[in-house]
Amino acid sequence: MARNALAAVSIALLSLGAAAVAQAQTSATVVIQSGGPQYRAPAPVQVQYHRAPPPPRHEAMPHPRRGMAWVPGHWEWRGHRHVWMQGHWVKARHGYHYREPRWIEHGGRWNMQPGHWDRDGDGVPNRHDRRPNDPYRR
């Protein structure tokens, strides 16, 4: 019985290794316990670069559109160089504020923070905000 379980675990690990080679950018962890395999979601990937992005380009923001939010142009790291991504419109989310993508330097390394939606526009994430939806907050 133990020999069969060991063989099953070995086969599962070998197949995961082969899948990891085929899917280099996707990762997951499988924990094999007496109850069977369990899936754990991959951790978010934070990529750091040694080279600073070029200065942002000037883009004229088009006239506002009802129900849309403007995402300004920004530099992204593609392959082995920075590539300019032009600004574009996205559908607005009621009660949310869009945070544009930005580059942040930490100890000589650059980290790209992608754009995301915040619940409100005061700049404080709701999990840390004592008054998250206070319209009179300054």
C-alpha angles and dihedrals in degrees: 000000000000090000091055091048091049091050091049091050091048092051092047092051093047092050090049090051091051091047090049091056091048094046102040096167097046119073135175138164124234116198114199113206134156089276094057136262119328126200122228120192116244118261117251112268118237112192120195126198131198095216121075117233117253117262114282117267120238113251123180109232110233122233113289118270124211112252094008135104124209117234107200122224117268143171120263129187110243120175104320102337145050116266124195114237111202121231118262143175123260129186110269121239114222111242094014135102122212117233111206121230114266143176120237126191121220117178096332095315125105123223124193114220108198121223116271143170121259120201093236136011102244093096096240117111110241093239088063098035120099091195106027099168102034106136091194096056114121 
